[in-house]
Amino acid sequence: MFTQVPYHKSLRIAMDLKKKLVDEEKVNIDQEQMLKHLFEIMKKSGYGGKYTRRYEMIIRMYNQRVPLIILISGTGLIGKSTLAVRLSERLNLANILQTEIVYGLMVDHIQKFKPNQRIWYRDFGGDMETFFKEFKYECKIVKQGVSPDISKSLRDGKSIIIEGSHVALANFTELITNHNMAVVERQNNIKEQAKKKLGIKMSLIERLRLERKKKIKKNSQVQETQKEKEKEKEPDQEKEKEKEKEKEKEKEKGKIENQEIIKNEKEIGLEQEKENKKERVEKKKQEQKEIEKQKKNNKTENQERTDNEKQKEKESENEKELEQEKEKENSSNLETSDESDDELEKEGERHSKKKYQILKKTFLERQQLPKDSKGVIIPILLTLHEDYHRSYVEDWVSCLENYDILKGCGDDLETQTNNLLKRYQIVQQILIDSCPSETEIVVIEPGEIESILNTLQSAILERIEIAANLGEF
């Protein structure tokens, strides 16, 4: 499959090779003799020439443990993950790293954003410049999380596919230029050809400027309409002022009548207070007589209580003396145990220091990218036309169970889908404008997955052949 031989044909060739070795009774055989028999069968079945040459090249690459690093970039909802899985099946690569997983782990560690709050669904208030800056910041975070895996694959000679919308290829230019065995000629027309196929007529900066002008026009129109409405309301406001003056006059008349009523009520209240004072004086005299009687009775009771309290105090003093003697005995035992605890704490500190030093060394080794290690690094950018992308976004939105995710994109479903598509297309244009010239830009067309996989596979094989021809392996 790696050499672009069809799957059913490769199985047929393997069965013919097995049958030939069994018929000739060749149980113990060298690799050179095995390859001779294999190439003979491949030529007979019509897969000689470049296919045999590719097979030798790939075996040599595996034997020398040359790492193959494929960086698949692209905007959201265009089928990157499905293409990456299908491509790994063809190339027999088991390691696929998705940047969404790395992004989730890094965001939980930084604790800047809320959980499950992706950049596509946040509320930016229609300001695309802030969206542009936040996307760049997130790409840098993901690059920091992915770099240890790339350094490990280069050091150990293991192949890997890294895919996701946060794979901004501009952040990996040093890796592509310094650690790449396949030196590709720079082609400046690739970006322009891709933009023509996608129907992109203006740059991202011009697009953002036009959006800014549209917002300014809308705000000016809204202000003009508000001024016109205020002018229409002016005659109605004068009538309302006259009505308010009449209401104030009526309120003043009502206040004068209420004041006369309040005076009469005060005079009646003063007479009632005088009568209440006389009743209070008589009640106080009776209460004083009762209090004197209670004091006499309380004196006799207090004498009996004091005698009982003195006896209790003597008993409590005796108990305290016994407790002090017990505490002295326990303190002597504790002094001996504290010395043993101090020794254990010192041993624990020594062990923790050694553990910290070991962890520090391993962390530095993982983060430092080895200078001498190299591999075949292939940057790929997947793109999609806006019309096809709209249908993909609409299908995805229709399958959602919880529409609360899209609250940051708008109130209605139409505005949500339009804003979501707009953000995806802006990210696509960012990735096209900033990608290095070594990238393979592939325009996806729906319903042609096999042809897209063939183009990707042929591009990968071309890069490997360039590295082999340069004598890198």
Secondary structure, DSSP 8 states (H G I E B T S, - for coil): -TTS--HHHHHHHHHHHHHHHHHTT--S--HHHHHHHHHHHHHHTT--THHHHHHHHHHHHHHTT--EEEEEEE-SSS-HHHHHHHHHHHHT---EEEHHHHHHHHHHHHT-S-TT--GGGS--TT-HHHHHHHHHHHHHHHHHHHHHHHHHHHHHT--EEEEETT--GGGGHHHHHHSBS------TTHHHHHHHHHT--S-HHHHHHHHHHHHHHHHHHHHHHHHHHHHHHHHHHHHHHHHHHHHHHHHHHHHHHHHHHHHHHHHHHHHHHHHHHHHHHHHHHHHHHHHHHHHHHHHHHHHHHHHHHHHHHHHHHHHHHHHHHHHHHHHHHHHHHHHHHHHHHHHHHHHHHHHHHHHHHHHHHHHS--SS--BEEEEEEEEE-HHHHHHHHHHHHHT-S-GGGGGGG-SSHHHHHHHHHHHHHHHHHHHHHHS-TT-EEEEE-TT-HHHHHHHHHHHHHHHHHHHHHTT--
